Amino acid sequence: MGSANRAGGWIAAAVVSSLAMGCTPPQRPNWTYGLPFCGNGTRGSDEECDPPGPQAQCPVGLACTATCRCAAPCDCCASLPTRLEFTTHLGAGSCGQTAGAVSVVRDLACGGIFVGGGQNTMSLPWTMPDGVLIPFQVTACDPGSRTMTLAAIPAPASGVARECTAAGCLVGPPLPVPNSAPALSSCIVTAFGLAASGTASCDGTATLTLPLDHEVFLTGDAAPTVSGVQPCPVCLQGRCAGGANNGLACRAEGSLGGDAYPTSSDCPPLPAQRLGGFAATAEVVTGPVVAQAYPTGPSGRVFCGYCRNQSTSAFAHPVVACASDADCHPPFHSCEQRSNGAFGPGGGGVEHITITGTAGGCLAGGAAPAVTLAGGGCVAPSFSGPVNLLFDLPGPETLSLPGELRLQ
């Protein structure tokens, strides 16, 4: 318990003190989420039905789901659910891609987090481990629409703030980001900057808002006594190897599979290795997400514009999100990203980002259908020069999270 309290208190204090909480940028209007024509009352050529149209669209005994398919009616509200849990699984294959005007630039791995503009020099993606729990309170379940309203789970009164979704709660253990140049390997500590929220349907669709704060630690090899380069301290045989809590008790969290050693929220990196932090509000859905770059300022391929002084290259502080130069005022008169495109290196020509989540099945009766949550948002300039340089910020962020949903 002693090591858990030290780790939890240290991480929470670092995240809260180092980031401008409540200043996470809004979604850009050029991001499109979900199934845009499902639910407009008109049955499209690729839809079996379209709610809230008449159930006669489906054969007798079937109902129209939130994904415009006919399925057996699913009523999860009758059991008076109080909690919805999403648990991550390791990803496999591709859940999306970035593309230029004529060709694909790179695939976006399932279970990966991609950050930054086209000149990002840090290795991507970050990988979300297996077994990370993201829970929500069910504050309402409408039996008519069979839709649930979701709110954050509060942080515990003591110990590590994990397995909760309020501001300051950790999102899984620290994420190792190995680099081809080992000295540039880093460790990312992710927490909720604001409370998470969302909605879900009984038939297994979900839309979640995840305001994420990322703390960047330039660690190189954080556990030199362990074989190989370990970007984050690791939890081996119940003890931390490396980092601020070296030698103290720990609980391993999740797995990256293969030979990867387990990281733990009980084993944070050293405070002196912190480079800085940045915030991004991601909306994730069990459906497709598309982002389209737009021309603004001197740039032709911007996904996330912020007002900038072209003469000094500095961004306005506090940050000012923009869609065009008309949204900006001197001396920060130009609407820009740090650089064109997305997810470098070699991403300067990216004009389109597509990533796709998948819906599960009926959540009634204790079922735990497999889903993929996918989405993205914008990362504002961090006001840490090294972080902006390494991750090419401001710029876009996308993530895909395979896993399962379960009602309690």
ROLOVO-940901 format. One record per residue: x, y, z of N, C-alpha, C in turn. Coordinates in steps of 0.1 Angstrom, whole numbers, padded with zeros to 4 digits, always signed. Example, Ala and Ser with C-alpha at 12.3 -4.5 7.8 and 13.67 -1.06 7.14 Angstrom:
// ROLOVO-940901
+0132-0057+0078+0123-0045+0078+0132-0033+0078;+0128-0022+0071+0137-0011+0071+0129+0000+0079;
This chain:
// ROLOVO-940901
+0008-0012+0000+0000+0000+0000+0009+0012+0000;+0020+0012+0007+0029+0024+0008+0034+0028-0006;+0039+0018-0014+0044+0022-0027+0033+0027-0036;+0021+0021-0035+0010+0025-0043+0006+0040-0041;+0006+0043-0028+0003+0057-0024+0013+0067-0029;+0026+0063-0028+0037+0071-0033+0035+0074-0049;+0033+0062-0056+0032+0063-0070+0020+0071-0074;+0009+0068-0069-0004+0074-0072-0003+0089-0070;+0002+0093-0058+0002+0107-0054+0012+0115-0063;+0024+0108-0066+0034+0115-0074+0028+0117-0089;+0023+0107-0095+0018+0108-0108+0007+0118-0109;-0003+0117-0100-0014+0127-0100-0010+0141-0099;+0000+0144-0090+0005+0157-0088+0012+0162-0100;+0020+0153-0107+0027+0157-0119+0018+0161-0130;+0008+0153-0132-0002+0155-0143-0010+0168-0141;-0015+0170-0129-0023+0181-0126-0015+0194-0126;-0003+0194-0121+0005+0206-0120+0011+0211-0133;+0013+0201-0142+0021+0205-0154+0012+0208-0166;+0000+0205-0166-0009+0208-0178-0020+0218-0175;-0024+0225-0185-0034+0235-0183-0048+0228-0184;-0052+0223-0172-0064+0215-0171-0076+0223-0175;-0085+0217-0183-0097+0224-0188-0095+0232-0201;-0082+0231-0206-0079+0239-0218-0077+0229-0230;-0082+0217-0229-0081+0208-0240-0089+0213-0252;-0083+0212-0264-0089+0219-0276-0102+0212-0280;-0111+0219-0286-0124+0213-0291-0121+0205-0304;-0131+0197-0308-0130+0189-0320-0130+0199-0332;-0122+0196-0342-0122+0204-0354-0134+0200-0363;-0140+0210-0370-0152+0208-0378-0149+0199-0390;-0136+0196-0393-0133+0188-0405-0132+0173-0401;-0135+0170-0388-0135+0156-0384-0150+0151-0384;-0152+0140-0391-0166+0134-0392-0166+0121-0384;-0176+0119-0375-0176+0108-0366-0189+0099-0369;-0187+0086-0368-0198+0077-0368-0204+0075-0382;-0216+0070-0382-0223+0067-0395-0232+0079-0398;-0228+0087-0407-0235+0100-0409-0249+0099-0414;-0253+0088-0421-0266+0087-0426-0275+0077-0419;-0269+0070-0410-0277+0061-0402-0284+0069-0391;-0297+0068-0391-0305+0076-0381-0312+0088-0387;-0311+0090-0400-0317+0102-0406-0332+0098-0411;-0336+0086-0408-0350+0082-0411-0352+0078-0426;-0341+0078-0433-0341+0074-0447-0332+0062-0449;-0338+0051-0454-0330+0039-0456-0321+0040-0468;-0308+0039-0466-0298+0040-0477-0296+0027-0484;-0288+0027-0495-0286+0015-0502-0278+0004-0495;-0270+0009-0485-0261+0000-0477-0267-0003-0463;-0280+0001-0461-0286-0001-0448-0298-0011-0449;-0299-0020-0439-0310-0029-0438-0322-0022-0433;-0320-0011-0425-0331-0003-0420-0326+0010-0415;-0334+0019-0410-0329+0032-0406-0338+0037-0395;-0333+0037-0382-0340+0043-0371-0341+0058-0372;-0351+0065-0368-0363+0059-0360-0374+0055-0369;-0372+0051-0381-0383+0047-0390-0391+0035-0385;-0401+0032-0391-0410+0021-0386-0403+0007-0385;-0406+0000-0375-0400-0013-0374-0404-0023-0385;-0414-0019-0393-0418-0027-0405-0406-0028-0415;-0396-0020-0414-0384-0021-0422-0378-0035-0420;-0379-0041-0409-0373-0054-0405-0383-0065-0405;-0379-0077-0407-0388-0089-0406-0394-0089-0392;-0405-0096-0391-0413-0098-0379-0403-0104-0368;-0403-0098-0357-0395-0102-0346-0381-0096-0345;-0377-0088-0355-0365-0081-0355-0367-0066-0353;-0356-0059-0348-0357-0045-0346-0345-0038-0353;-0347-0025-0356-0336-0018-0363-0326-0013-0352;-0313-0017-0354-0303-0013-0344-0297+0001-0348;-0288+0006-0339-0282+0019-0341-0272+0019-0352;-0269+0007-0357-0260+0006-0369-0267+0002-0382;-0281+0005-0381-0289+0003-0393-0289-0012-0398;-0289-0021-0389-0291-0035-0392-0303-0041-0384;-0309-0051-0390-0320-0058-0383-0315-0069-0374;-0319-0069-0362-0314-0079-0352-0325-0081-0342;-0324-0092-0334-0333-0094-0323-0333-0083-0314;-0345-0079-0309-0346-0067-0300-0337-0070-0287;-0330-0059-0283-0321-0060-0272-0325-0049-0261;-0330-0054-0250-0334-0044-0239-0325-0046-0227;-0315-0038-0226-0306-0039-0215-0311-0030-0203;-0321-0021-0206-0325-0012-0195-0334-0019-0185;-0340-0030-0188-0349-0037-0179-0341-0042-0166;-0328-0044-0168-0320-0049-0157-0315-0038-0148;-0318-0025-0151-0314-0014-0144-0299-0013-0142;-0292-0012-0153-0277-0012-0152-0272+0000-0145;-0260-0001-0138-0254+0010-0131-0240+0013-0136;-0234+0004-0143-0220+0005-0147-0217-0001-0160;-0210+0006-0169-0205+0000-0182-0190+0000-0182;-0184-0011-0185-0170-0012-0185-0165-0015-0199;-0154-0008-0203-0147-0012-0215-0133-0016-0211;-0129-0028-0216-0116-0034-0213-0109-0036-0226;-0096-0031-0226-0089-0032-0239-0083-0046-0241;-0082-0049-0254-0075-0061-0259-0064-0057-0268;-0054-0065-0269-0043-0062-0279-0048-0061-0293;-0044-0051-0300-0048-0050-0314-0040-0058-0324;-0046-0061-0335-0040-0068-0346-0045-0063-0359;-0035-0061-0368-0039-0056-0382-0041-0041-0382;-0047-0037-0392-0049-0022-0394-0063-0018-0392;-0065-0007-0385-0079-0001-0383-0081+0012-0391;-0071+0015-0399-0073+0028-0407-0060+0031-0415;-0060+0043-0421-0048+0047-0429-0048+0062-0430;-0036+0067-0433-0034+0080-0438-0032+0080-0453;-0036+0090-0460-0034+0090-0474-0031+0104-0479;-0024+0105-0490-0022+0118-0497-0032+0120-0508;-0029+0128-0518-0038+0130-0529-0041+0118-0537;-0031+0109-0538-0032+0098-0548-0029+0084-0542;-0023+0084-0530-0019+0070-0525-0019+0070-0510;-0019+0058-0504-0018+0056-0490-0004+0059-0485;-0003+0066-0474+0010+0070-0468+0014+0059-0457;+0005+0056-0448+0008+0046-0438-0005+0040-0433;-0004+0027-0429-0015+0021-0422-0015+0025-0407;-0027+0025-0401-0028+0029-0387-0032+0016-0379;-0022+0011-0371-0024-0002-0365-0035-0002-0354;-0043-0012-0354-0053-0014-0343-0046-0014-0330;-0052-0007-0320-0046-0007-0307-0035+0004-0306;-0033+0012-0316-0022+0022-0316-0027+0036-0314;-0019+0044-0308-0021+0059-0307-0011+0066-0315;-0016+0074-0324-0007+0082-0334-0009+0097-0331;+0003+0104-0330+0002+0118-0326+0012+0126-0335;+0007+0138-0338+0016+0148-0344+0015+0150-0358;+0022+0160-0363+0022+0164-0377+0031+0155-0386;+0033+0159-0398+0041+0151-0408+0056+0150-0405;+0061+0158-0396+0075+0157-0393+0078+0152-0379;+0069+0145-0373+0071+0138-0360+0083+0129-0361;+0092+0130-0352+0104+0121-0352+0104+0110-0342;+0093+0109-0333+0092+0099-0323+0085+0086-0329;+0089+0075-0325+0084+0062-0331+0069+0062-0328;+0061+0058-0338+0047+0056-0337+0043+0042-0342;+0032+0036-0337+0023+0042-0327+0028+0038-0312;+0022+0045-0302+0022+0040-0289+0012+0029-0288;+0014+0018-0281+0005+0007-0280-0002+0006-0267;-0015+0005-0268-0023+0004-0255-0023-0011-0251;-0019-0014-0239-0018-0028-0235-0031-0035-0233;-0030-0048-0232-0042-0056-0229-0047-0054-0215;-0060-0054-0213-0065-0055-0199-0067-0041-0192;-0066-0030-0200-0068-0017-0194-0083-0015-0192;-0087-0011-0180-0102-0010-0177-0105+0005-0177;-0116+0008-0185-0121+0022-0186-0136+0021-0182;-0140+0024-0170-0153+0022-0165-0162+0035-0165;-0175+0034-0166-0184+0045-0166-0196+0042-0157;-0201+0052-0150-0214+0051-0144-0225+0052-0155;-0236+0043-0153-0248+0045-0162-0257+0053-0153;-0259+0066-0158-0268+0075-0150-0282+0075-0155;-0285+0069-0167-0298+0068-0172-0298+0058-0183;-0309+0051-0184-0311+0041-0195-0325+0042-0200;-0327+0048-0212-0340+0051-0217-0346+0038-0224;-0357+0032-0218-0362+0020-0224-0368+0022-0238;-0372+0034-0242-0377+0037-0255-0366+0036-0266;-0356+0044-0264-0345+0044-0274-0334+0034-0271;-0335+0028-0258-0325+0018-0254-0311+0024-0255;-0310+0036-0250-0297+0044-0250-0294+0047-0236;-0281+0045-0232-0276+0048-0219-0268+0061-0219;-0269+0069-0208-0261+0081-0206-0250+0077-0196;-0238+0080-0199-0226+0076-0192-0219+0088-0185;-0214+0086-0173-0207+0096-0166-0194+0089-0160;-0185+0098-0155-0172+0093-0150-0174+0085-0137;-0165+0076-0135-0163+0069-0122-0153+0077-0113;-0157+0081-0101-0148+0090-0093-0135+0083-0089;-0125+0091-0086-0112+0085-0082-0113+0080-0068;-0106+0070-0064-0106+0065-0050-0100+0075-0041;-0104+0074-0028-0100+0084-0018-0085+0083-0015;-0079+0071-0017-0065+0069-0015-0060+0058-0025;-0047+0057-0025-0040+0048-0035-0039+0054-0049;-0036+0045-0058-0034+0049-0072-0047+0052-0078;-0048+0063-0086-0061+0067-0092-0062+0059-0106;-0064+0046-0105-0066+0039-0118-0079+0032-0117;-0084+0027-0129-0097+0021-0130-0108+0030-0126;-0106+0043-0129-0116+0053-0128-0115+0063-0139;-0125+0072-0141-0125+0080-0153-0127+0095-0150;-0125+0099-0138-0126+0113-0134-0113+0120-0137;-0113+0133-0136-0100+0141-0139-0089+0136-0129;-0078+0134-0135-0066+0129-0127-0065+0114-0127;-0075+0106-0131-0074+0092-0131-0065+0087-0143;-0056+0077-0140-0047+0072-0150-0054+0063-0160;-0050+0064-0172-0055+0056-0183-0045+0045-0186;-0046+0034-0178-0037+0023-0180-0023+0026-0174;-0013+0017-0175+0000+0020-0170+0008+0029-0179;+0020+0033-0176+0028+0041-0185+0031+0033-0198;+0031+0040-0209+0033+0034-0222+0047+0036-0227;+0054+0025-0230+0067+0026-0235+0067+0029-0250;+0076+0039-0254+0077+0043-0267+0092+0041-0271;+0096+0029-0276+0110+0027-0280+0113+0035-0293;+0126+0038-0294+0130+0045-0306+0142+0038-0312;+0144+0040-0325+0155+0034-0332+0168+0039-0326;+0168+0052-0322+0179+0057-0314+0176+0056-0299;+0181+0045-0292+0177+0042-0279+0176+0054-0269;+0186+0063-0271+0186+0075-0261+0173+0083-0263;+0166+0082-0274+0154+0090-0276+0141+0082-0272;+0143+0070-0266+0132+0062-0262+0125+0070-0250;+0112+0069-0250+0104+0077-0240+0093+0069-0233;+0088+0074-0223+0077+0068-0215+0066+0078-0214;+0054+0074-0217+0042+0083-0217+0033+0079-0206;+0030+0088-0197+0020+0086-0186+0007+0094-0191;-0004+0086-0192-0016+0092-0197-0027+0092-0186;-0034+0104-0184-0044+0105-0174-0056+0113-0180;-0067+0112-0174-0079+0121-0178-0076+0135-0173;-0076+0145-0182-0075+0158-0179-0088+0164-0174;-0099+0159-0179-0113+0162-0174-0120+0149-0173;-0132+0150-0167-0140+0137-0166-0144+0132-0179;-0144+0119-0181-0149+0112-0193-0164+0112-0193;-0170+0110-0205-0184+0109-0205-0188+0102-0218;-0201+0100-0221-0205+0094-0233-0219+0088-0233;-0222+0081-0244-0235+0074-0245-0232+0060-0251;-0241+0051-0248-0240+0038-0254-0254+0032-0256;-0256+0023-0266-0269+0017-0268-0269+0002-0264;-0280-0003-0261-0281-0017-0257-0276-0026-0268;-0276-0022-0280-0271-0031-0291-0256-0030-0293;-0249-0024-0284-0234-0024-0285-0227-0013-0292;-0234-0002-0295-0227+0009-0300-0223+0019-0289;-0213+0027-0291-0209+0037-0280-0202+0049-0287;-0204+0060-0280-0197+0073-0283-0192+0078-0270;-0178+0079-0269-0172+0083-0256-0163+0095-0259;-0163+0104-0249-0154+0116-0249-0144+0113-0239;-0131+0113-0244-0120+0110-0235-0110+0122-0235;-0111+0131-0226-0101+0142-0225-0088+0137-0219;-0078+0135-0227-0066+0128-0223-0054+0138-0222;-0047+0136-0211-0034+0144-0209-0023+0134-0209;-0013+0137-0218-0001+0129-0219+0011+0136-0213;+0018+0129-0204+0031+0133-0199+0042+0126-0205;+0052+0133-0210+0063+0127-0218+0076+0127-0209;+0082+0116-0208+0094+0114-0201+0105+0108-0210;+0116+0116-0212+0127+0111-0221+0136+0102-0212;+0134+0089-0213+0140+0080-0204+0152+0072-0209;+0153+0070-0223+0163+0061-0228+0160+0047-0223;+0169+0042-0214+0167+0029-0208+0163+0032-0193;+0150+0030-0190+0146+0034-0176+0149+0023-0166;+0152+0011-0171+0155-0001-0162+0168-0008-0166;+0180-0001-0164+0192-0007-0169+0196-0020-0164;+0190-0025-0153+0193-0038-0147+0186-0049-0154;+0176-0045-0163+0168-0055-0170+0173-0056-0185;+0173-0068-0190+0178-0070-0204+0171-0062-0214;+0177-0057-0224+0171-0049-0234+0169-0035-0230;+0164-0026-0239+0161-0012-0236+0146-0012-0231;+0144-0007-0219+0131-0005-0213+0127+0010-0212;+0119+0015-0221+0116+0029-0220+0109+0033-0208;+0101+0024-0201+0094+0027-0189+0100+0018-0178;+0099+0022-0165+0102+0012-0155+0093+0000-0156;+0097-0011-0151+0088-0023-0152+0086-0029-0139;+0075-0038-0138+0072-0045-0126+0075-0059-0128;+0085-0064-0121+0089-0078-0122+0089-0084-0108;+0082-0096-0108+0080-0103-0095+0076-0095-0083;+0067-0085-0087+0061-0077-0076+0069-0066-0072;+0080-0062-0079+0089-0051-0075+0092-0042-0087;+0092-0029-0085+0096-0020-0095+0111-0021-0099;+0114-0022-0112+0128-0021-0116+0129-0008-0124;+0137+0001-0118+0139+0014-0124+0128+0024-0119;+0131+0037-0122+0121+0048-0120+0121+0053-0105;+0111+0061-0102+0110+0068-0090+0107+0058-0078;+0101+0046-0081+0098+0037-0070+0107+0024-0071;+0119+0025-0076+0127+0014-0078+0128+0005-0065;+0125-0008-0067+0126-0017-0055+0113-0018-0047;+0104-0009-0049+0092-0009-0041+0081-0019-0047;+0071-0023-0039+0061-0032-0043+0053-0026-0055;+0048-0035-0064+0040-0030-0075+0030-0041-0080;+0021-0037-0087+0011-0046-0093+0012-0044-0108;+0016-0055-0116+0017-0054-0130+0003-0051-0136;+0002-0043-0147-0010-0040-0153-0009-0043-0168;-0019-0051-0173-0019-0053-0187-0007-0060-0192;-0007-0062-0206+0004-0069-0212+0005-0064-0227;+0018-0062-0231+0020-0059-0245+0022-0071-0254;+0022-0083-0248+0024-0095-0255+0039-0098-0258;+0042-0110-0263+0056-0113-0267+0065-0112-0255;+0077-0106-0257+0087-0105-0247+0086-0092-0239;+0076-0084-0241+0075-0071-0235+0073-0073-0220;+0081-0066-0212+0079-0066-0198+0067-0058-0193;+0061-0061-0183+0049-0054-0178+0052-0041-0171;+0045-0030-0175+0046-0017-0168+0035-0016-0158;+0036-0006-0149+0027-0005-0138+0026+0010-0134;+0014+0014-0130+0012+0027-0125+0019+0029-0111;+0023+0018-0105+0030+0018-0093+0045+0021-0095;+0049+0021-0108+0063+0023-0112+0065+0034-0121;+0064+0047-0117+0065+0058-0126+0079+0061-0129;+0082+0068-0140+0096+0072-0143+0101+0083-0134;+0113+0086-0135+0119+0097-0126+0114+0111-0130;+0111+0119-0120+0106+0132-0123+0116+0140-0131;+0129+0138-0129+0139+0146-0136+0139+0143-0151;+0133+0132-0155+0132+0128-0169+0121+0134-0177;+0112+0142-0170+0100+0148-0176+0104+0159-0186;+0099+0157-0199+0101+0168-0209+0090+0178-0209;+0077+0173-0206+0066+0182-0206+0053+0174-0209;+0042+0180-0211+0030+0173-0214+0021+0180-0224;+0011+0173-0229+0002+0179-0239-0012+0172-0237;-0022+0179-0241-0036+0175-0239-0043+0173-0253;-0052+0163-0253-0060+0161-0265-0073+0155-0261;-0084+0160-0266-0097+0155-0263-0101+0146-0275;-0102+0133-0273-0105+0123-0283-0120+0119-0281;-0127+0119-0292-0140+0113-0292-0139+0100-0300;-0143+0089-0293-0141+0076-0299-0155+0070-0301;-0157+0063-0312-0170+0057-0316-0168+0043-0321;-0179+0036-0321-0179+0022-0327-0184+0024-0341;-0176+0031-0349-0179+0034-0363-0168+0041-0370;-0170+0046-0382-0159+0052-0389-0157+0066-0385;-0144+0071-0386-0140+0084-0383-0131+0089-0395;-0134+0101-0400-0127+0106-0412-0123+0120-0409;-0110+0123-0411-0105+0137-0410-0100+0142-0424;-0103+0154-0427-0099+0160-0440-0090+0172-0437;-0078+0173-0443-0070+0184-0441-0076+0196-0449;-0073+0208-0444-0077+0220-0451-0066+0230-0453;-0066+0238-0463-0056+0248-0465-0058+0261-0457;-0048+0265-0450-0049+0277-0442-0035+0282-0439;-0034+0295-0436-0021+0301-0434-0012+0298-0446;+0001+0295-0444+0010+0292-0455+0009+0277-0459;+0001+0269-0451+0001+0255-0453-0011+0250-0461;-0009+0239-0468-0020+0233-0476-0027+0221-0470;-0021+0215-0459-0026+0203-0453-0026+0204-0438;-0036+0211-0433-0038+0213-0418-0050+0205-0413;-0048+0197-0403-0059+0191-0396-0063+0198-0383;-0054+0205-0377-0057+0211-0364-0050+0225-0364;-0057+0235-0367-0052+0248-0368-0052+0256-0354;-0041+0263-0351-0040+0272-0340-0033+0285-0344;-0037+0296-0338-0031+0309-0342-0017+0310-0338;-0009+0315-0348+0006+0315-0347+0011+0328-0352;+0022+0333-0346+0030+0344-0351+0040+0339-0361;+0038+0342-0374+0047+0337-0385+0061+0342-0383;+0063+0354-0378+0076+0360-0376+0084+0353-0366;+0078+0349-0355+0086+0342-0344+0083+0327-0343;+0073+0322-0351+0069+0308-0351+0062+0304-0338;+0060+0314-0329+0053+0310-0316+0038+0310-0318;+0032+0301-0310+0017+0300-0310+0012+0308-0299;-0001+0313-0300-0007+0321-0290-0008+0313-0277;-0007+0320-0266-0008+0314-0253-0016+0324-0244;-0028+0320-0239-0035+0307-0241-0037+0304-0256;-0038+0291-0259-0040+0286-0273-0053+0291-0278;-0053+0294-0291-0065+0298-0299-0067+0289-0310;-0077+0280-0310-0080+0271-0321-0086+0279-0332;-0084+0275-0344-0089+0282-0356-0091+0273-0368;-0100+0278-0377-0102+0271-0389-0097+0279-0401;-0094+0291-0399-0088+0300-0410-0081+0312-0403;-0074+0319-0412-0067+0331-0406-0077+0341-0401;-0089+0341-0406-0099+0351-0401-0102+0349-0386;-0099+0337-0380-0102+0334-0366-0090+0340-0357;-0080+0345-0363-0068+0349-0356-0066+0364-0356;-0058+0369-0347-0056+0384-0346-0041+0386-0343;-0036+0397-0348-0022+0401-0346-0018+0401-0331;-0006+0397-0327+0005+0393-0336+0004+0378-0340;-0006+0371-0335-0008+0357-0339-0019+0356-0350;-0015+0359-0362-0025+0362-0372-0026+0351-0382;-0018+0340-0381-0018+0329-0390-0024+0316-0384;-0033+0309-0391-0039+0297-0386-0031+0285-0391;-0023+0278-0382-0014+0268-0387-0013+0256-0377;-0008+0245-0382-0001+0234-0374+0014+0238-0374;+0021+0230-0366+0036+0232-0367+0041+0228-0380;+0036+0217-0387+0040+0214-0400+0028+0207-0407;+0029+0206-0420+0018+0199-0428+0016+0185-0424;+0004+0180-0427+0002+0165-0427+0000+0159-0413;+0003+0146-0412+0001+0139-0400+0010+0127-0399;+0015+0124-0387+0021+0112-0382+0034+0108-0390;+0043+0117-0389+0056+0115-0395+0064+0104-0388;+0076+0102-0393+0083+0110-0404+0077+0106-0417;+0079+0115-0427+0074+0113-0440+0059+0115-0442;+0053+0122-0432+0038+0124-0433+0034+0137-0438;+0043+0145-0444+0039+0159-0448+0029+0159-0459;+0028+0149-0467+0018+0149-0478+0004+0143-0474;+0002+0140-0461-0011+0134-0457-0022+0144-0458;-0033+0141-0465-0045+0149-0466-0057+0143-0460;-0057+0130-0458-0069+0123-0453-0064+0113-0442;-0072+0112-0431-0071+0103-0421-0084+0095-0420;-0083+0082-0420-0095+0073-0419-0092+0063-0409;-0101+0061-0399-0099+0051-0389-0113+0046-0385;-0114+0033-0383-0128+0027-0382-0129+0018-0370;-0139+0021-0362-0143+0013-0350-0154+0004-0355;-0157-0006-0346-0167-0016-0349-0176-0018-0337;-0189-0020-0340-0199-0021-0329-0199-0036-0325;-0204-0038-0312-0206-0051-0307-0220-0056-0309;-0224-0066-0301-0238-0071-0301-0245-0066-0289;-0256-0073-0286-0265-0070-0275-0258-0071-0262;-0260-0060-0253-0253-0060-0240-0261-0066-0229;-0273-0070-0232-0282-0076-0221-0277-0089-0217;-0281-0093-0205-0278-0107-0200-0263-0109-0196;-0255-0099-0194-0242-0101-0190-0232-0104-0202;-0237-0102-0214-0228-0105-0226-0217-0094-0226;-0206-0098-0232-0194-0089-0233-0189-0089-0248;-0197-0083-0257-0193-0083-0271-0180-0076-0274;-0173-0081-0284-0161-0074-0288-0164-0062-0296;-0157-0051-0294-0159-0038-0301-0145-0032-0304;-0145-0022-0313-0133-0014-0314-0138+0000-0314;-0132+0008-0304-0135+0022-0303-0124+0030-0311;-0128+0038-0320-0118+0046-0328-0122+0060-0329;-0112+0069-0330-0115+0083-0331-0102+0091-0330;-0104+0104-0327-0093+0113-0327-0096+0127-0323;-0087+0135-0324-0089+0149-0320-0076+0157-0324;-0075+0168-0317-0064+0177-0320-0055+0179-0307;-0042+0180-0309-0033+0182-0298-0028+0197-0300;-0030+0205-0290-0026+0219-0290-0011+0220-0287;-0005+0231-0290+0009+0233-0287+0011+0232-0272;+0022+0225-0268+0024+0222-0254+0031+0232-0246;+0038+0241-0252+0046+0251-0245+0058+0245-0239;+0061+0233-0243+0074+0226-0240+0081+0225-0253;+0092+0232-0256+0099+0232-0269+0103+0218-0273;+0109+0210-0264+0114+0197-0268+0102+0188-0272;+0091+0189-0265+0079+0180-0268+0073+0184-0281;+0072+0197-0284+0067+0202-0297+0076+0197-0308;+0089+0198-0306+0098+0194-0316+0097+0179-0319;+0098+0171-0309+0098+0156-0310+0085+0151-0316;+0074+0156-0312+0061+0151-0316+0054+0160-0327;+0061+0170-0331+0056+0179-0342+0042+0184-0338;+0041+0192-0327+0029+0198-0322+0028+0213-0324;+0016+0218-0327+0003+0211-0327+0001+0203-0339;-0008+0193-0338-0012+0184-0348-0023+0175-0344;-0026+0165-0353-0037+0156-0349-0033+0144-0341;-0043+0138-0335-0041+0125-0328-0052+0115-0331;-0049+0103-0334-0059+0093-0336-0056+0081-0327;-0066+0073-0323-0064+0061-0316-0075+0051-0319;-0071+0038-0318-0081+0027-0319-0079+0018-0308;-0090+0014-0302-0089+0006-0289-0098-0006-0291;-0093-0018-0295-0100-0030-0295-0103-0035-0281;-0114-0041-0278-0117-0045-0265-0131-0051-0264;-0137-0051-0252-0151-0056-0250-0158-0046-0241;-0171-0046-0243-0180-0038-0234-0188-0048-0225;-0190-0044-0213-0198-0053-0204-0206-0044-0194;-0219-0047-0193-0228-0040-0184-0228-0047-0170;-0229-0039-0160-0232-0045-0146-0245-0039-0141;
